[in-house]
Each structure stands twice: as structure tokens, then as C-alpha cells.
């Protein structure tokens, strides 16, 4: 796959100090996003979206590298261009989130109030995520 140039989507900040801070933040978000791919409590996509936002204001090189990444680029592009998440990505995230929250509630947390809070948080997050549009959804589904 030939790398694309997404420089036209960037608006690099004029201040060098701000650019450096944004690059550092972007790299931290990429690190958290990669950890999120392996740790059940950290979401990958939001961190990659934050990294893309930082890089769009700080570095065309880092922005292009992130958007040309085979694993993360398509989802970031879908969000930045259409404010949507691919159908399969959305439902996979909801299923994994439900599984990990359920495991946490059953095996890791003893306090009933914390269990209830986790359950409510999970349901609200799943509802919010389910409502995000998917342009590639099968007919008649969200």
C-alpha cells in the first residue's frame, strides 16, 4: 500500500513550544492506545483519535505516519472525515468492553456499590457507542 499524504488536513501551530508539547502528548496517547489494544480497561480508539488531533496541530510527519498505519489509520480517517466508526469495530469494542466489565464485576470487585457503578458505566458507554453512526452498517441496523 502506497502511503498517502494527509498534510492538507494539518494546521501546524506557530509556537515551537506548543508543537513540542503536542508531539509529547500525541506520543503518550499513541502509547496508551497501544496498551489499550492489550489491556481490557484502556480503550484504543479514543487515544488514537486524541493522538491524531495532537499531531494534526504539531507534526505533519507524525500525523501522516499515524493515518498511514494499517491498524489504526482507517478508523481514525473514518472518524475525522465522517464522524462514524466502522460497524464491526464498534460492535467488537462493545462486546469486549462488556466482557471485561463483567469479568471485573464478578471476579475483581467485591463492593456492591462499585459493581453497580461499573455496570451503569458500562451500559451508558455501550448505549453511547451504539448510537455513533456506522456508514458501512448492514441494512436496517445501527
HUSUL-V51543 format. One record per residue. N is the residue number from 1. PSI is psi in whole degrees, -180 to 180 (999 if undefined). D_LAST is the distance of its C-alpha to the last C-alpha in whole Angstrom. Layout:
BEGIN
n=N psi=PSI d_last=D_LAST
n=N psi=PSI d_last=D_LAST
END
This chain:
BEGIN
n=1 psi=130 d_last=30
n=2 psi=129 d_last=32
n=3 psi=139 d_last=31
n=4 psi=156 d_last=30
n=5 psi=115 d_last=32
n=6 psi=20 d_last=29
n=7 psi=-31 d_last=32
n=8 psi=-15 d_last=31
n=9 psi=-4 d_last=29
n=10 psi=155 d_last=31
n=11 psi=82 d_last=33
n=12 psi=131 d_last=36
n=13 psi=140 d_last=37
n=14 psi=-25 d_last=41
n=15 psi=125 d_last=42
n=16 psi=-40 d_last=43
n=17 psi=-42 d_last=43
n=18 psi=-42 d_last=39
n=19 psi=-44 d_last=38
n=20 psi=-45 d_last=40
n=21 psi=-41 d_last=38
n=22 psi=-38 d_last=35
n=23 psi=-44 d_last=35
n=24 psi=-46 d_last=36
n=25 psi=-43 d_last=33
n=26 psi=-43 d_last=31
n=27 psi=-40 d_last=33
n=28 psi=-42 d_last=32
n=29 psi=-39 d_last=28
n=30 psi=-44 d_last=28
n=31 psi=-45 d_last=31
n=32 psi=-38 d_last=28
n=33 psi=-41 d_last=25
n=34 psi=-42 d_last=27
n=35 psi=-39 d_last=28
n=36 psi=-24 d_last=25
n=37 psi=-21 d_last=24
n=38 psi=-22 d_last=27
n=39 psi=130 d_last=27
n=40 psi=-23 d_last=24
n=41 psi=-12 d_last=24
n=42 psi=125 d_last=24
n=43 psi=135 d_last=21
n=44 psi=-52 d_last=21
n=45 psi=-48 d_last=19
n=46 psi=-37 d_last=20
n=47 psi=-38 d_last=23
n=48 psi=-35 d_last=23
n=49 psi=-40 d_last=22
n=50 psi=-41 d_last=25
n=51 psi=-44 d_last=27
n=52 psi=-41 d_last=26
n=53 psi=-42 d_last=26
n=54 psi=-48 d_last=30
n=55 psi=-31 d_last=31
n=56 psi=-25 d_last=30
n=57 psi=-4 d_last=32
n=58 psi=-38 d_last=35
n=59 psi=115 d_last=35
n=60 psi=-32 d_last=34
n=61 psi=-50 d_last=35
n=62 psi=-39 d_last=33
n=63 psi=-48 d_last=30
n=64 psi=-42 d_last=30
n=65 psi=-43 d_last=31
n=66 psi=-44 d_last=28
n=67 psi=-22 d_last=25
n=68 psi=-2 d_last=27
n=69 psi=130 d_last=27
n=70 psi=-35 d_last=25
n=71 psi=-42 d_last=23
n=72 psi=-27 d_last=22
n=73 psi=-51 d_last=22
n=74 psi=-40 d_last=19
n=75 psi=-41 d_last=17
n=76 psi=-45 d_last=19
n=77 psi=-43 d_last=20
n=78 psi=-43 d_last=16
n=79 psi=-47 d_last=16
n=80 psi=-34 d_last=19
n=81 psi=-34 d_last=19
n=82 psi=-1 d_last=15
n=83 psi=45 d_last=14
n=84 psi=165 d_last=11
n=85 psi=137 d_last=11
n=86 psi=140 d_last=11
n=87 psi=-50 d_last=8
n=88 psi=-40 d_last=11
n=89 psi=-45 d_last=12
n=90 psi=-50 d_last=10
n=91 psi=-28 d_last=10
n=92 psi=-43 d_last=13
n=93 psi=-43 d_last=14
n=94 psi=-43 d_last=13
n=95 psi=-45 d_last=15
n=96 psi=-40 d_last=18
n=97 psi=-44 d_last=18
n=98 psi=-43 d_last=18
n=99 psi=-45 d_last=21
n=100 psi=-37 d_last=23
n=101 psi=-40 d_last=23
n=102 psi=-43 d_last=23
n=103 psi=-40 d_last=26
n=104 psi=-43 d_last=27
n=105 psi=-43 d_last=28
n=106 psi=-43 d_last=29
n=107 psi=-24 d_last=32
n=108 psi=-22 d_last=32
n=109 psi=129 d_last=32
n=110 psi=-31 d_last=35
n=111 psi=122 d_last=35
n=112 psi=-35 d_last=33
n=113 psi=-40 d_last=32
n=114 psi=-39 d_last=30
n=115 psi=-46 d_last=28
n=116 psi=-42 d_last=27
n=117 psi=-43 d_last=26
n=118 psi=-42 d_last=24
n=119 psi=-46 d_last=22
n=120 psi=-45 d_last=22
n=121 psi=-45 d_last=21
n=122 psi=-44 d_last=18
n=123 psi=-45 d_last=17
n=124 psi=-41 d_last=16
n=125 psi=-40 d_last=15
n=126 psi=-41 d_last=13
n=127 psi=-46 d_last=11
n=128 psi=-46 d_last=12
n=129 psi=-40 d_last=10
n=130 psi=-27 d_last=7
n=131 psi=-13 d_last=7
n=132 psi=131 d_last=8
n=133 psi=152 d_last=7
n=134 psi=115 d_last=7
n=135 psi=-23 d_last=9
n=136 psi=18 d_last=10
n=137 psi=149 d_last=6
n=138 psi=155 d_last=8
n=139 psi=134 d_last=9
n=140 psi=6 d_last=7
n=141 psi=167 d_last=4
n=142 psi=999 d_last=0
END
